[in-house]
Amino acid sequence: MPFAQVVVGPPGSGKSTYCNGMHQLMTGLNRRVVIVNLDPANEHLSYPCEINVDELVCLESVMERYKLGPNGGLIFCMEYIEKNIGWLLDKMKAFEDAYFIFDCPGQVELYTNHESLQHMLARLQKEDFRIACVHLVDATLCASPANFISAAMLSLSAMVRLELPHINVLSKVDLLRNIKDELAFSLDFYTDLPYPERLAQLVESEDPFLQRFGKLNHAVCELIDDFRLVSFQLLAIEDKEMTYNLLKTIDKANGFVFGGLTEGNDSIMAVADSAGFEYFRVADIQDRYMNEDDWEAGEEDPDPPG
């Protein structure tokens, strides 16, 4: 029963850096980790890669042969990988009892609109893979209400489309210290999204140009609120404690914690050991990466809109 993480997210969200950092952490925990590069456009890998789809199909060659642009070429490549999924499965069979990390392309339409990645993951599940999706979003988007609404909607779209246990992650949290004065709310508002409607109100008050899209912004925030699925974990990949806490969340999502591939990991009691209070973790991270004095003592979530 192989376990896996599927790492998705827009360009610049830190997917390759995440894969490298998670590989180092899990190797230190005596897990056998194999990173699979599913991005035919990723020519400069920053992590040890055991399986690379570039051996199967090359984006540059596809663009040259079929006169396609980067996006069209990447869609062709993903459809080609889907049709030749047997090649990928054969490669993976060589790594018995390994934990797989899939580094996916950054083009968001591949996991929000296109079906090839969804079909490939469904095939892996038929092969008894236990998969969790890790969706990375740049934490600096919190500084812009409009951008954060888009990020939350993208997260919801990925959750609904891929139909996997899903963990949304605000990556690069350490960069928030550089934009702390631009955040309208404390950090737990962005992780829990208790009142998405407040973001739409901020967009209207801060940017007169976007007032023309007021109804659309309110409708999107209402949709996010109706589903009540979107929340975020926090991550600075250099922070070992934060990365380990995220790994424990992923282990619960894909079932590794209930009995995985390493000796001694056969007890459901591991769940109790990994349980924590996320509010206090978020508060601790805010204190660590942002000046505590910048927030009023005892500040709570904003009142619900009304």
N, C-alpha and C positions, 0 to 999 in steps of 0.2 A: 504494500500500500504506500506508494510514493506521495510525498507532500510537496507543495509548491507555492510560491508567491508569483503573481503576475503583476509586474510593475508598469503602471501607465501614468500618463500625465502630459501636459503640454510642453513644448520646447522650453528649456531653461528652468524647469521645475526641479532638476537635480536627480534624474533617474539613474544615470550612470554612476554618479557619486554615491547615491544610495546603495546601488548594487555592490559597489566596492566596499563600502563601510559595513554593510550587512554580511558580506562574505567574510570579512575579517572577524567580526563579532562571532558569527556562528562557527567559524573554524576554531576560534578560541574556546568555544563551548564543546569542542570535540564532535561537532556535526560534520558529516561529509557533504560539502556544498558544491553544486555544479551550476554555473551561470550559463544560461542560454541566451545568446543575442538574437532576438527576432527582428532586429532593425537592419534591413539591407543597406540603409544609408549611413550606418554608423561604421565608419572606416577606422577610426582611432579609438580603440577600446582602452578604458582606464582601469580595467579590472581583468583578472585571470578568466579567460573564456574557454570553456571546454567544448562547447557546441556553438558554431557560428553559421547562420543561414547564408552568409556571404559565400560559403562553399557550394550552396545549391543554386542561388540566383544572385546576380550582381545588379544593383540599381543602375549604375553607370552604363553597363552593357545594354540593359533593357531600354534606357532612354535613347541611346544611340541607335539601336537596331529598329525600334518601333517609332522613333521620332516623338517621344512623349516628354512632357515636362516632369518636374520632380514629383508632384502630387500624383499625376496619372501613372508615372512609372512605379511609384511606391504601391499604389493600389494593384497594379499588375503583379508586382512581386508578392504581395500578400495573398492574392488569389492563386498564384503559382505554388506558394508554400502550402496553401490549403489543399490543393490538388495532389501534392506530393507529401502529405502528412506522414506517410509511411517512412519516408527518409528520416524525418525528425524522430519518429518513434524508435526506429532502428538505432539511431545514434544514442538515444537515451537509455536503451536497454543495456548498453555497455557499462552503465553506472548504477549497478544494483545497490539498493538501499541508500541512494543519495537524496538529498533535499535540493530541489531545483528552484532557481530564481530566473524568471523570464524577463528580460529587458526589452520592452516593446517600443515601437516607433512613437515619436512625439506628435504626429498628425492626429488630432483628436477625432476627426471624422472616421478614423479606422475603428474606433470603439464606441462611437455614438450613432453612426449612420450606416457604415459598411458592415457586412456580415461575416467576412472571412475570419477575423480574429475570434468572433463569437463561436463560429463553427469549429475552429481548431480547439478552443478550450472545451467545447462540448465533447469532442472526440477524446481529449485527454481524460475527461471525467468518465467516459465509457471504459477507458483503460484503467479505471480505479484510482486515478489521481485525486488527491484531496487538495483543492486549490482555494486560495484566498487572493483577492485582488487588492493591491495597494495603490491608491490613486494619490499622486503627489501634486500639491498646489503650492506655489511660491507664497510664503507668508507675507511678503511685502505688499501683496495685493490687498491686504487688510487696510492699507492707508487710503484706498479709493473705494468708496461704497459701490460705485458702478462696476468696477472690476471685480469686487468680491461677490456681488450678485451674480455676475457671469460665471465666476469660479464655482459658486454653490450650485448653480443650474447645471454646469458641466458635470459636477460630481453626481448630481441626481440622475442625469442622463446616462452616465456610465453605469451607475448602480442598476438602473432599470434594464439597460441594454444587455449587460454581460451576465446578469442573473447569477452572481457569485457572492459568497461572503465577502464583504467589502469594508475596507478601512480607508477613510479619507485622511490625508496627512497634510498639515501645514509645514512645509519644509523650510529650511534656512531661517529658523526662528531667531538665531543669533543676530541676524541682520535687522531685527526689529528695533534694536537699540539705536539704530541710525535714523529711524523714522518715528520714534515713540511719540513725538509731539503731533504727528499727523493722524494718530488713531483716535477715533471718536469714542470708543468704548474700551473697557478693560478687556484683557485677553480672553476671559472665559465667555464673553459674548460671542466672539468669533468661533470658538470651539463648539459651543452648544447651540448657537443660533436660536435663542428662545423666542425672539420677535423679529423675524426677517423684515417685517413691514417697516421697521425703523430705518433700515438701509434705504428703502425707496424714498422715505421722507427726507433723508439726508441728501440723496442725489438731487432732489428738487431744490433744496435750500442752498446747496453749495455750487451748483452749476446751472445757471439760467438756460443755457443751450439745451440741456437734457430735459428741461421741463416739458418739451413737446412729446417726450417719450414717457411721460408720467404714468399714463394708464398701463402701458406695457410693463414698466418696472413694477408697479403695484401688482399686476397680474402674475408676473414671474415670482415675486416674493410670496404671494398668496399660494401659488402652486407648491413652492418649496415648503411652506408651512403646512399645507394640507397633507403632504406625503409624510412629513415628520421622520425622514430618514437620514437627513444630512447632518452630520456632526464631524468634528475634526480632532485628530490626535496631533500632538506637537512633536517636532523633531529638529534637532541640530545634530547632524550626523557625527560631528566630532565629540559630542557628549555621549559617553558610553552608557551612563545611567538612563538617559532619555531613549537611546537606541534600544537598550535592553528592555525597557518598559514597553516600547512599541512592539518588539519581537514577541513578548508575552501575550500582547493583544492579538497579534497575528496567529500565534500558536493556538489560541482559543478559537479563532475564526475558522482555521482549516482543520482543526481537530488534533493537531500534533500533541497538545497538552494531555489528551486523553489516552495516549499511548503511541509513541512515535518510534523513530528508528534507532535511538540511542539506548544503550544499556541502562536500565534503571528508570527509564521514562515509561512506566507502566501503571501509574497510579492516578486515579481521578483526583486524589488529594492535592495534586500539583495545581489544580484550579484554585483551591483555597489559598495556596501560597502566593499565587499571582494576582489575587484580588486586591484592589486598592481603591482609594477615594480620588477620583479624577479631579474633583474641584480643588483639592489641596495640592495635587500635582501641578495643575495649571497655575495656581497662585504661587507656588514655589518657582516655577519657570519664569513667571513674570518678574518676580523679585530678583531672579538670577541674571536675566538678560535685559531688564529694564529697571530704571531707578525707582525704588519703592516710593520715594517722595513725590513722584509725578502723579500719583493716584491718591485720591482722598481716602483717608482711613475708613475702612468699613464700607467702601463703595460697593453697591449691589448692582444687579442687572437693571437696565432702564425699565421704567414702568411700561406696561403693555400699551401699544397704540390704541387710541380711542377718542 
